[in-house]
Amino acid sequence: MTATLCGLLIDSTKRFPEREAIIQGESCVSYQQLSRRAASVAAYLRRQGLQQGDRVGILVQNSAEYVAVYYGILAAGGVVVSLNTATRARDLSNWLKHSEAGWLFAEASHPEFEALLQNLSTEIAIVEVRGSGTNTAAAQYPDLSGILADDQGLLNNPDRIADDDLATIIYTSGTTGHPKGVMLSHRNICTNIGSILDYLQLDHTDRVMNVLPFYYSYGNSVLHTHLAAGASIILENSMLYPRRVMERLVELKATGFSGVPSTYSLLLNRIRLDDFDLSSLRYLTQAGGALSAGSVRQLCKLVPNAIFFVMYGQTEACARLSYLPPEKIEEKAGSVGIPVSGVKLEIRNEQGELMPTGETGEIWAAGDNIMQGYWSDPEMTATVLAEGWLKTGDLAYQDEDGYFYLVGRSSDMIKSGAHRISPGDIEEVLLELDGIDEAAAIGIDDELLGQIIKAVIVSGPGSELDRRTVLAHCRKNLASYKIPKLVEFVDQLPKTSSGKIMRYKLQERLLKQ
């Protein structure tokens, strides 16, 4: 599939103008309405001087407004920088500054809004989304509702955007010195959309219940694939009350549901799925970490009408690299499956040489879905991209039938709930605290969240730091999902000869305890 995201939305609007695109609460927005709203945003940005390739930030919860702004930015020729709404002002401002964003669409109700404004240059233009009129800091900025009132008709003329133009930058790390902004083009994303549509067989009759944030790659993929199919997206922005989510799913007869391991753990452990009539469900998808084979079997038993897709991917690959065909769930239990269409996967050693069947090595991936690189960081890009191949950092082996099995990660990313957390983000904050000489953050296996965060600290001579002080500092400076659950003080951290912390050694020590 070679197209642009705007072109896909325009096509769905032509085919299904009155179909519900976004459903949230009592609000339903049709494809035609969504297209008009996106066109209004695009016209506003062009009037404000946006040039092809300019970056525009979004700090908005999942909503029809978010989607209209996202596609409006693209239609104007801009690049979307979608920001994690669950994080702190320091990370938000870091990403906006690093991407050199010229505009920011934000909700004034966001708890970090005023702190963010203090950190930003006055040169960035703010548009307030869903203004309540109670935030005096937001009163000076234009409101999205006024922009949408200027009806520009339906989206048109996608030809001004080339498929190799940059569409979005997704930040996977917030550290001040080394932010990682994954650059994805229209071709990258649209190619992956086509691959996912191939195996999920989505069409306009589908209605997905979405609980995943759009600012992450998985949620972003759910958004674009379903809009490309002309399907409906039902938004529930929290799994705090899983029973309510299931009641809503039943009420609206959703045909699909997507989740990370912690999502399904909540459904299996906090409620009784057999209390609900889930006969409308056609498919379930799971990515974002390993879900136990037992949990997969349990879900298949409790939702017998739905086919279950175990999937694997990375932000650097737009979302999806492989999937396990549902008919192989039992035979290939524990596998992340086979490459999606248009993707090639190989297992290689540290020298880049192919590994024999059954031998463990690093997964290398190639295809039109592979990112352009990391924004403004050619050195980091060169460490993961080699002659069209992406070095994923994931360790795996391939069986005799061509199915891939993950055995670990050579990278250190912590996966907690729906969040992907760079240890460096936490360590940077820890090292700001007087009395800490060295610090390491690692993920500890957790049945509900997948992983929880543990801080391992070497304190300075004479320091009287305790756990309470460390956690108070973290609560002040980190997003809630980045705050360690466990704190341990040690005499030294295991390191390589070059001085790099060996986090896997800390993990091994835990296993032996």
C-alpha positions in Angstrom: 0.0 0.0 0.0 1.6 3.2 -1.2 -0.4 6.3 -0.2 -0.6 9.1 2.4 -2.5 9.0 5.6 -4.6 11.9 4.4 -5.4 10.0 1.2 -6.6 7.0 3.1 -8.9 9.2 5.3 -10.3 10.9 2.2 -11.0 7.6 0.6 -12.8 6.3 3.6 -14.9 9.5 3.7 -15.9 9.1 0.1 -16.9 5.5 0.6 -18.6 5.9 4.1 -19.4 9.6 4.7 -22.1 9.0 7.3 -20.5 6.1 9.1 -19.4 6.7 12.6 -15.6 7.2 12.7 -15.1 8.1 16.4 -17.5 7.1 19.2 -16.8 8.5 22.7 -19.4 8.7 25.5 -22.6 10.0 23.9 -20.7 11.7 21.0 -20.4 10.2 17.5 -18.4 11.8 14.8 -18.9 10.6 11.2 -16.2 10.4 8.6 -17.7 13.4 6.9 -17.6 15.4 10.1 -14.1 14.3 10.9 -12.9 15.2 7.4 -14.4 18.7 7.7 -12.8 19.3 11.1 -9.4 18.2 9.8 -9.7 20.5 6.8 -10.5 23.4 9.2 -7.3 22.7 11.2 -5.3 22.4 8.1 -6.6 25.7 6.7 -5.8 27.4 10.0 -2.2 26.2 10.1 -1.6 27.3 6.6 -3.0 30.7 7.3 -0.6 30.9 10.3 2.3 30.3 8.0 3.0 26.5 8.5 5.5 25.3 5.8 5.9 21.8 4.5 7.7 19.7 7.1 7.1 22.1 10.1 6.5 20.2 13.4 3.4 20.6 15.4 2.9 19.1 18.9 -0.3 17.5 20.2 -0.9 17.3 24.0 -4.5 15.9 23.9 -6.2 12.8 25.3 -7.7 10.3 22.9 -10.7 12.0 21.4 -12.3 13.1 18.1 -10.5 16.4 18.6 -7.2 14.6 18.7 -7.9 12.8 15.5 -9.0 16.0 13.7 -5.9 17.9 14.8 -3.7 15.0 13.8 -5.0 14.7 10.3 -5.3 18.4 10.0 -1.6 18.8 10.7 -0.8 16.2 8.0 -3.2 17.8 5.5 -1.4 21.2 6.0 1.9 19.5 5.2 3.1 19.4 8.8 4.7 16.7 10.9 2.8 15.5 14.0 4.7 15.3 17.3 2.2 13.5 19.6 3.1 13.9 23.2 2.6 11.5 26.1 -0.2 13.0 28.2 0.9 11.0 31.3 4.3 12.6 31.6 5.8 15.7 33.2 6.5 19.2 31.9 10.3 18.6 31.7 9.8 15.7 29.2 7.1 17.5 27.3 9.2 20.7 26.9 12.3 18.6 26.0 10.5 16.9 23.1 9.0 20.1 21.8 12.3 21.9 21.9 14.2 19.0 20.4 11.7 18.7 17.5 11.7 22.5 17.1 7.9 22.5 17.0 6.3 25.8 16.0 2.8 25.0 17.2 1.2 23.1 20.1 -2.4 22.0 20.4 -2.9 21.3 24.1 -5.6 20.9 26.7 -5.4 23.6 29.4 -6.9 21.1 31.8 -3.7 19.0 31.6 -2.0 19.1 35.1 1.3 20.1 33.5 0.0 22.8 31.2 1.0 25.9 33.2 4.4 24.4 34.1 4.9 23.5 30.4 4.2 27.1 29.3 6.9 28.4 31.7 9.4 26.0 30.1 8.6 26.9 26.4 9.8 29.6 24.2 7.3 32.4 23.4 7.9 31.6 19.7 5.8 28.5 19.9 2.1 29.1 19.0 -0.4 27.5 21.4 -4.0 26.4 20.4 -6.2 25.4 23.4 -8.3 22.3 22.9 -11.6 21.8 24.7 -11.2 25.0 26.7 -13.3 25.2 29.9 -12.9 28.9 30.4 -11.5 28.4 33.9 -7.8 28.4 33.2 -6.6 31.9 33.0 -3.3 30.8 31.4 -5.2 29.5 28.4 -7.4 32.5 27.9 -4.9 34.3 25.7 -4.7 31.5 23.2 -7.0 30.6 20.3 -9.4 27.8 21.0 -9.9 24.8 18.7 -13.7 25.2 18.7 -13.3 28.6 17.0 -11.0 27.0 14.4 -13.5 24.2 13.7 -16.3 26.7 13.3 -14.6 28.0 10.1 -16.0 25.3 7.8 -13.6 24.6 5.0 -15.5 21.7 3.5 -14.0 18.2 3.2 -10.3 17.3 3.0 -9.0 17.4 -0.5 -5.8 17.6 -2.6 -3.6 15.1 -0.9 -1.3 15.2 -3.9 0.6 18.0 -2.3 2.0 15.5 0.2 4.5 12.9 -1.1 4.5 9.4 0.4 8.1 9.8 1.5 7.4 13.0 3.4 7.8 12.8 7.2 4.4 12.3 8.8 5.2 12.0 12.5 8.0 11.9 15.2 7.3 9.6 18.1 9.5 10.1 21.1 10.4 6.9 23.0 12.7 8.6 25.5 12.7 11.9 27.4 16.2 12.3 28.7 17.5 15.9 28.3 20.7 14.8 26.6 19.5 12.0 24.3 15.8 12.2 23.3 14.9 9.5 20.8 12.5 10.8 18.2 11.5 8.1 15.7 10.8 9.6 12.3 8.0 7.8 10.3 7.0 8.8 6.8 3.6 8.4 5.2 5.0 5.5 3.3 6.3 3.8 6.5 2.9 4.1 8.2 0.7 3.3 5.2 2.8 0.2 4.3 2.3 -1.1 7.8 -1.4 -0.3 7.6 -1.6 -2.5 4.5 0.2 -5.3 6.2 -2.1 -5.2 9.3 -5.2 -5.0 7.1 -4.0 -8.1 5.3 -4.0 -10.4 8.4 -6.7 -8.7 10.5 -9.1 -8.5 7.5 -10.6 -5.3 8.8 -13.5 -3.7 6.9 -16.1 -0.9 7.4 -18.3 -3.2 9.5 -15.7 -3.4 12.3 -16.0 -1.5 15.5 -12.9 -1.6 17.7 -13.0 -0.9 21.5 -9.8 1.1 22.0 -8.2 1.7 25.4 -4.7 2.3 24.1 -3.2 5.9 24.0 -2.8 7.2 20.5 0.6 8.8 21.4 2.2 5.3 21.5 2.9 3.2 18.4 0.4 0.5 19.2 -2.5 2.9 19.7 -1.4 5.0 16.8 -1.6 1.9 14.6 -5.1 1.0 15.9 -6.2 4.5 15.0 -4.9 4.6 11.4 -5.7 1.0 10.4 -9.4 1.3 11.4 -9.8 4.7 9.8 -8.2 3.3 6.6 -10.8 0.5 6.7 -13.7 2.8 7.2 -14.4 1.1 10.6 -15.5 2.7 13.8 -13.3 3.4 16.8 -14.9 3.4 20.3 -12.8 5.3 22.8 -12.4 4.4 26.4 -9.4 6.2 27.8 -8.9 4.3 31.0 -8.9 0.7 32.3 -9.4 1.9 35.8 -12.9 0.4 35.7 -12.6 -2.7 33.4 -16.2 -3.7 34.1 -17.4 -0.4 32.6 -15.2 -0.9 29.6 -16.8 -4.4 29.0 -20.3 -3.1 29.5 -19.6 -0.4 26.9 -18.2 -3.0 24.6 -21.3 -5.1 24.9 -23.6 -2.1 24.5 -22.0 -1.0 21.3 -21.4 -4.5 19.9 -17.7 -4.0 19.3 -16.1 -6.5 17.0 -12.5 -5.9 18.1 -10.4 -5.2 21.2 -6.7 -4.4 21.4 -4.5 -4.5 24.5 -1.1 -5.0 26.1 -0.5 -7.8 28.6 -1.5 -5.7 31.6 -4.8 -4.9 29.8 -5.7 -8.6 29.6 -4.4 -9.3 33.1 -7.0 -6.8 34.4 -9.7 -8.5 32.4 -8.8 -11.9 33.6 -8.1 -11.0 37.3 -10.4 -8.1 38.1 -13.7 -9.1 36.5 -15.4 -12.2 35.3 -15.5 -12.1 31.5 -18.1 -14.8 31.3 -20.5 -12.4 32.9 -20.6 -10.5 29.6 -22.1 -11.3 26.2 -19.0 -11.0 24.1 -20.4 -12.7 21.0 -20.0 -9.6 18.9 -16.2 -9.8 19.2 -14.5 -11.0 16.0 -10.8 -10.5 16.9 -8.5 -9.7 19.8 -5.0 -8.3 19.4 -2.1 -8.2 21.8 1.3 -6.7 21.6 3.7 -4.7 23.8 5.3 -7.6 25.6 4.8 -11.2 26.4 1.4 -12.6 27.5 1.7 -16.0 29.0 0.5 -19.0 27.0 -1.9 -19.8 29.8 -3.5 -16.4 29.7 -3.9 -16.7 25.9 -5.6 -20.1 26.3 -7.9 -18.7 29.0 -8.9 -15.7 26.8 -9.6 -17.9 23.8 -11.8 -20.1 26.0 -13.7 -17.1 27.5 -14.2 -15.4 24.2 -14.7 -18.3 21.8 -16.1 -16.4 18.9 -13.0 -14.2 18.6 -9.7 -15.0 16.9 -6.7 -14.0 19.0 -3.7 -12.4 17.4 -0.3 -12.3 19.2 1.8 -9.6 17.6 5.3 -8.2 17.8 6.8 -4.9 16.7 8.6 -1.7 17.5 8.0 2.0 17.2 10.9 2.1 14.7 8.9 -0.2 12.5 5.6 1.8 12.7 4.1 -0.8 14.9 4.1 -4.3 13.5 6.8 -6.7 12.4 5.2 -10.1 13.0 2.0 -11.9 14.0 1.1 -15.4 15.1 -1.7 -16.8 12.9 -4.6 -17.7 15.3 -4.7 -21.2 14.1 -1.2 -21.7 15.4 -1.9 -20.5 18.9 -1.5 -23.9 20.4 1.0 -25.5 18.1 3.4 -22.5 18.3 2.6 -21.3 21.9 5.1 -18.7 23.0 6.0 -17.6 19.4 5.6 -14.1 18.1 4.8 -15.7 14.7 5.9 -14.9 11.2 6.7 -11.6 9.4 3.8 -9.5 8.3 3.5 -9.0 4.6 6.2 -6.7 3.2 8.6 -7.4 6.1 11.7 -9.5 6.1 13.1 -10.8 9.5 16.4 -12.5 10.0 18.4 -13.7 13.1 22.0 -12.4 13.0 25.0 -12.4 15.4 27.0 -9.5 16.6 29.0 -9.4 13.4 25.8 -9.2 11.3 26.1 -12.8 10.1 23.0 -15.0 9.6 22.4 -17.5 12.4 21.4 -21.1 11.9 17.9 -22.3 12.7 17.4 -22.7 16.4 20.3 -20.4 17.3 19.8 -17.2 19.3 20.8 -13.9 17.9 19.4 -10.4 17.3 16.3 -9.8 15.1 17.1 -7.6 12.0 14.1 -6.3 10.1 13.7 -4.8 6.6 10.7 -3.4 4.8 9.1 -0.1 3.7 7.7 0.3 7.3 11.2 0.8 8.8 11.7 4.3 10.1 13.7 7.0 8.4 15.9 7.4 11.5 16.0 9.3 14.7 15.2 13.0 14.5 18.4 15.2 14.5 20.6 12.3 15.6 22.5 10.7 12.7 24.9 9.0 15.2 22.2 7.1 17.0 20.5 6.3 13.7 23.7 4.7 12.4 23.7 2.4 15.4 20.4 0.7 14.5 20.0 1.2 10.7 22.4 -0.7 8.4 21.9 -0.9 4.6 18.1 -0.9 4.9 17.9 -3.2 7.9 16.8 -2.3 11.4 18.7 -3.8 14.3 15.8 -4.3 16.7 17.8 -5.0 19.9 15.6 -8.1 20.5 17.1 -11.5 21.0 15.3 -14.4 19.4 15.6 -17.7 17.5 13.7 -19.1 14.5 12.3 -22.6 14.4 12.4 -25.0 11.4 9.0 -23.7 10.3 10.1 -20.1 10.2 8.4 -19.0 13.4 10.2 -16.5 15.7 10.6 -16.9 19.5 11.8 -14.0 21.6 14.2 -14.9 24.4 15.1 -11.5 25.8 16.0 -7.9 25.0 19.5 -6.5 24.4 18.0 -3.1 25.0 16.9 -1.9 28.4 13.5 -0.5 27.8 11.1 -1.1 30.7 7.5 -2.2 29.7 5.0 -1.3 32.4 1.4 -1.4 31.6 0.8 0.5 28.3 4.0 2.5 28.8 7.5 2.0 27.4 10.0 3.6 29.8 13.6 4.4 29.2 15.7 3.7 32.3 17.7 6.8 31.5 14.7 9.0 32.1 14.5 7.7 35.7 18.2 7.7 36.3 18.6 11.3 35.2 16.2 12.4 37.9 17.7 10.2 40.6 21.1 11.6 40.0 19.8 15.1 40.6 19.3 14.2 44.2 22.2 15.1 46.5 23.7 12.0 48.1 23.3 9.7 45.1 26.5 8.8 43.4 25.2 6.2 40.9 21.8 4.9 40.0 20.2 2.2 37.8 16.6 1.6 36.9 15.4 -1.9 35.9 12.2 -3.6 35.2 10.9 -6.3 37.6 8.4 -8.9 36.4 4.9 -8.2 37.6 1.8 -10.2 36.9 -0.5 -7.2 36.5 1.7 -4.5 34.9 4.1 -6.8 33.0 7.0 -5.0 34.8 7.4 -2.6 37.7 10.3 -0.3 38.2 13.1 -0.8 40.7 15.8 1.8 41.5 19.2 0.5 42.5 21.2 3.3 44.1 24.8 3.8 45.2 24.8 6.6 47.8 27.7 8.9 48.5 30.0 8.8 51.6 28.2 9.9 54.7 24.8 10.1 52.9 21.7 9.4 55.0 19.3 9.0 52.1 16.4 6.7 52.6 13.7 5.3 50.4 11.1 7.9 51.4 13.4 10.8 50.4 14.1 9.1 47.0 10.5 8.5 46.2 9.4 12.0 47.3 12.0 13.4 44.8 10.7 11.0 42.1 7.1 12.0 42.7 8.0 15.6 42.3 9.9 15.2 39.0 8.6 12.1 37.2 5.3 11.0 35.6 3.4 8.7 37.9 4.1 5.6 35.7 7.9 6.3 35.9 8.1 6.4 39.7 9.9 3.3 41.1 8.0 0.9 43.2 11.1 -0.6 44.8 14.3 1.1 46.0 17.5 -0.7 46.9 20.8 0.7 48.2 23.9 -1.2 47.2 27.7 -0.7 47.5 28.4 -0.8 43.7 26.7 -1.4 40.4 28.0 -4.1 37.9 29.7 -2.4 34.9 31.5 -3.3 31.7 35.2 -2.5 31.3 34.1 0.7 29.6 32.1 1.7 32.6 28.6 1.0 31.3 26.1 -0.3 33.8 25.1 -3.9 33.2 21.5 -3.9 34.1 21.1 -7.6 33.1 23.4 -8.4 35.9 21.1 -6.7 38.3 18.3 -8.8 36.8 20.3 -12.0 37.2 20.9 -11.2 40.9 17.2 -10.9 41.5 16.5 -14.3 40.0 19.1 -15.8 42.4 17.6 -14.2 45.5 
